[in-house]
Amino acid sequence: MKKNELHRVNKRITATKLRLVGKNIKNGIYSLKDALNIAFNTGLDLVEINPKTDPPICRILEYKKYLYEQKKKQKQLKYKQEKIITKEIRLSPQICEHDTFFKIKHAEKFLKTKKKVKFTIFFKGRSIIHKKKGEILLLECANYLENFGKIEQMPIMEGKKMFIILTPKK
């Protein structure tokens, strides 16, 4: 079977004995030749659904329509998935207390709407020597928001920035 093929169809099926299932067909074990004849007489395709079983499971159906329905199901599953959005809030190590609370209020709104929050502190120039101060600031922000979210990732230093990630509580 080629990489881009999902199923073996009609003459590409290699097994000699098949388990045939489907609508308007007597379910059972058939030879490949008999199954192909039944498919040809109904004007449909013989499709190998599960090649790993012994004997392989095949179904008689309209293959193009089957692929279309499979794509449609995949799209529906994709739309039903919960998308998690991360909002980034930037701080500096010299930020004043009022500005910190202002940004914490924004983070609180994001966590209430089920969004992750990433607090980031940028260290510019000589402020890099105050790493401990930045870590304390991040942990204080997480402490204020403990009723709305929990810490997913503790403060981490990456280059000249330090960040912490909070996820909403369920």
Beta strands, then each sheet from edge to edge (+ up, - down):
strand 1: 8-9
strand 2: 17-21
strand 3: 28-31
strand 4: 45-50
strand 5: 57-61
strand 6: 86-91
strand 7: 116-122
strand 8: 149-158
strand 9: 161-168
sheet 1: 1+ 4- 5+ 2+ 3-
sheet 2: 6+ 7+ 9- 8+
end
